[in-house]
Amino acid sequence: MGFRLPGIVSAKRSLIRSLSNSKQTASKTLDIPKGYFAVYVGERQKKRFVIPISYLNDPLFQDLLSQAEEEFGYDHPMGGITIPCSEYTFLHLTSRLSV
């Protein structure tokens, strides 16, 4: 018995699209452990974070991804999902999520 989570499906699609957009991404994904994915966070200068895929289930993180989609769409030039918030805000939000 299963159930569908539309937010996770769209986030997964955006991750797959962003990973397939760049040949440089292949070398970057090698250092990401199974069960994790890379995001780039920052308003001006982007910092890379490797976070657990389980965050995709959390409504707070899904809201953050929706905001990223509104600002960047599915074109992520950094090779991973780009999240348009301050590093402080991202760290504060992820500290409230359970792994």
RAFENKA-V184669 format. One record per run of one state. SS is the DSSP state (@ for helix, = for strand, . for the rest). FROM is the first residue (numbers start at 1). TO is the last residue. If there is no record, write none. Layout:
ss-><SS/SS>
from-><FROM/FROM>
to-><TO/TO>
//
This chain:
ss-><./@/./@/./=/./=/@/./@/./=/./@/.>
from-><1/6/21/24/30/36/42/47/53/58/59/73/81/84/87/96>
to-><5/20/23/29/35/41/46/52/57/58/72/80/83/86/95/99>
//
